[in-house]
Amino acid sequence: MPENKRINKCLLIALGCNIRAERCRKGYSQEVLAEKSGLHRTYIGVVERGEKNITISNCSKIADALHLKLSDLISRAEV
């Protein structure tokens, strides 16, 4: 796997782990986070596992649902 693709995958996994950690910290299920963000529950799962590249718009929806600033959610995903 080329280096840039490996770094991108690591970022997606790190972001997904951050989303999952914040969701669990708030006591939300994936379904509750999906409801609050206006996204589908299966999409939340895919993002949390780092399997899908998330748009900035959807990342913002998730950050809002978790009562976080988008910049905080993203900055925690740096590798």
C-alpha positions, 0 to 999 in steps of 0.5 A: 500500500502506498504511503499516502494511502496508508496515512489516509487509512490511519487518519480514518481509523483514528477519527473513527476511534475518536467518534466512538470514544466520544459517543460512548463517553456521552452514553449514546448508542450508534442509533442515538448518535445517528438520530441526533446527527441525521445520519444512518446508524450503519453509516456511523458504524462504518465511519467508526471502523474507519471503513469510509472516507467521511465528508467534512459536512457529515463530520460536522453533523457528528461533532454537533451531535456530540456537542463538540467543535469540529476542529476538536474532533478532527485535531484528535485524529492526527497521526 
